[in-house]
Amino acid sequence: MKNKERAHRDANFQEELESLKTSMARLTRLLEQTLVNTSGEGPSNRPVTFNQTPTTVQHEERMNKHDQEP
């Protein structure tokens, strides 16, 4: 019984994994097309940068300012 349950879970996992791979491929194509449409360049010609705000630092700065107030 446990082997059947494990096989069933494994099959479901593989289906989900394949679905995610398909979705990621589709999203990648859409992003590439967006880059081409907005800049006239392909993704290999233009570096993609992601700006991540350091929320932890901002939170700590606010906490320090709050502690320093009279």
Residue pairs with C-beta under 8 A, 6 or more apart in sequence:
31 43
32 42
32 43
35 41
35 42
35 43
35 46
35 48
36 42
36 43
39 46
